[in-house]
Amino acid sequence: MDEVSFEKRIYYHDTDCGGVVYYANYLKHLEEARTEFFSGRGVDLKKMAENGTFFVVARVEIEYKSPAQYQDILRILTRAEKVRATALRFSQRILKNDVTVVEAKTVLVCVDRNFRPRPLPEEVAESL
């Protein structure tokens, strides 16, 4: 499946007292890149949520390889690695000047308003 690239500037609020990106903030950057991944395929997550379909994070595996700092420009590569009936597995890498900063695997489960798993909407399955 295609890999989508998303660029992100690191701001002061992304960093810790040592001047490097605080480890938990990478989860936000990965989420933003997945949102752009869906958007680039014509999937309107807001409209889906209004209609009672949500994607929730069920699992994240993350490996920190190299630090990023204030004002760095990061490139986040996102790929849908596996599509199941009710879940998606994403593979993501965050790069700084072609050096890997983070590698992550994230599983999203499609759920209804009651947080019960539901099949992926046809439009999502087709876009992947």
C-alpha positions as CSV (number, residue, x, y, z in Angstrom):
1,M,0.0,0.0,0.0
2,D,1.1,3.6,-0.7
3,E,3.1,5.5,1.8
4,V,2.0,9.1,2.6
5,S,4.4,11.8,3.7
6,F,3.4,14.6,6.1
7,E,5.8,17.4,7.3
8,K,5.7,18.8,10.9
9,R,7.7,21.6,12.5
10,I,8.7,21.1,16.1
11,Y,7.6,23.9,18.4
12,Y,8.8,24.9,21.8
13,H,5.7,23.3,23.4
14,D,6.7,20.0,21.9
15,T,9.9,19.8,23.8
16,D,11.0,18.9,27.4
17,C,13.4,20.8,29.7
18,G,16.3,19.2,27.8
19,G,15.2,20.8,24.6
20,V,14.3,17.6,22.8
21,V,10.8,16.4,21.8
22,Y,9.0,15.0,24.8
23,Y,8.5,11.3,24.1
24,A,4.7,11.3,24.5
25,N,4.3,14.1,22.0
26,Y,5.3,11.8,19.2
27,L,1.9,10.1,19.6
28,K,0.2,13.4,18.6
29,H,2.4,13.8,15.6
30,L,1.6,10.2,14.5
31,E,-2.1,10.9,15.0
32,E,-1.9,14.0,12.8
33,A,-0.2,12.1,10.1
34,R,-2.8,9.3,10.1
35,T,-5.5,12.0,9.9
36,E,-3.8,13.4,6.8
37,F,-3.5,9.9,5.4
38,F,-7.3,9.5,5.6
39,S,-8.0,13.0,4.3
40,G,-5.7,12.4,1.3
41,R,-7.8,9.5,0.4
42,G,-11.1,11.4,0.7
43,V,-12.1,9.9,4.0
44,D,-13.9,12.5,6.1
45,L,-13.3,11.4,9.7
46,K,-15.4,14.2,11.1
47,K,-18.4,13.3,9.0
48,M,-18.0,9.6,9.9
49,A,-18.0,10.6,13.6
50,E,-21.1,12.6,13.2
51,N,-22.7,9.5,11.7
52,G,-21.6,7.3,14.6
53,T,-18.4,5.7,13.2
54,F,-15.1,6.2,15.1
55,F,-11.6,4.9,14.9
56,V,-10.0,4.3,18.3
57,V,-6.4,3.4,19.0
58,A,-6.3,-0.2,20.4
59,R,-2.5,-0.7,20.3
60,V,0.7,1.3,19.8
61,E,4.2,0.0,19.5
62,I,6.8,2.7,19.4
63,E,10.6,2.7,19.2
64,Y,12.6,5.8,19.7
65,K,15.8,5.9,17.6
66,S,17.1,9.4,17.6
67,P,16.2,12.8,19.2
68,A,14.4,15.6,17.5
69,Q,14.7,19.2,18.8
70,Y,13.0,22.6,18.7
71,Q,12.5,24.0,15.1
72,D,13.4,20.6,13.4
73,I,11.3,19.8,10.4
74,L,10.1,16.2,10.7
75,R,8.7,14.0,7.9
76,I,6.2,11.4,9.0
77,L,5.7,8.5,6.6
78,T,2.4,6.6,7.1
79,R,1.3,3.3,5.4
80,A,-1.7,1.2,6.0
81,E,0.0,-2.1,6.6
82,K,-3.0,-4.4,7.2
83,V,-6.7,-4.0,6.7
84,R,-9.1,-6.3,8.6
85,A,-12.9,-6.4,8.8
86,T,-13.0,-4.0,11.8
87,A,-9.4,-2.8,12.2
88,L,-6.5,-1.2,10.5
89,R,-2.8,-1.5,11.2
90,F,-0.5,1.4,10.4
91,S,3.2,1.5,10.0
92,Q,4.8,4.9,10.6
93,R,8.3,6.4,10.6
94,I,9.3,9.8,11.7
95,L,12.4,11.1,9.9
96,K,14.7,14.1,10.4
97,N,16.9,14.7,7.4
98,D,16.5,11.0,6.4
99,V,17.6,9.8,9.9
100,T,14.9,7.7,11.6
101,V,13.7,9.3,14.8
102,V,10.8,7.1,15.6
103,E,9.3,3.8,14.2
104,A,5.7,3.0,15.2
105,K,2.9,0.5,14.6
106,T,-0.6,1.5,15.5
107,V,-3.8,-0.5,15.4
108,L,-7.1,1.4,15.0
109,V,-10.4,-0.3,15.6
110,C,-13.6,0.9,14.0
111,V,-16.3,1.3,16.6
112,D,-19.9,2.6,16.9
113,R,-21.2,5.2,19.4
114,N,-21.2,2.5,22.1
115,F,-17.6,1.6,21.4
116,R,-18.6,-1.8,20.0
117,P,-16.5,-2.9,17.0
118,R,-18.1,-2.5,13.7
119,P,-17.1,-3.3,10.1
120,L,-15.0,-0.8,8.3
121,P,-17.2,1.5,6.2
122,E,-17.1,0.6,2.5
123,E,-15.6,4.0,1.6
124,V,-12.7,3.4,4.0
125,A,-12.0,-0.1,2.8
126,E,-12.1,1.0,-0.9
127,S,-9.8,3.9,-0.2
128,L,-7.1,1.6,1.1
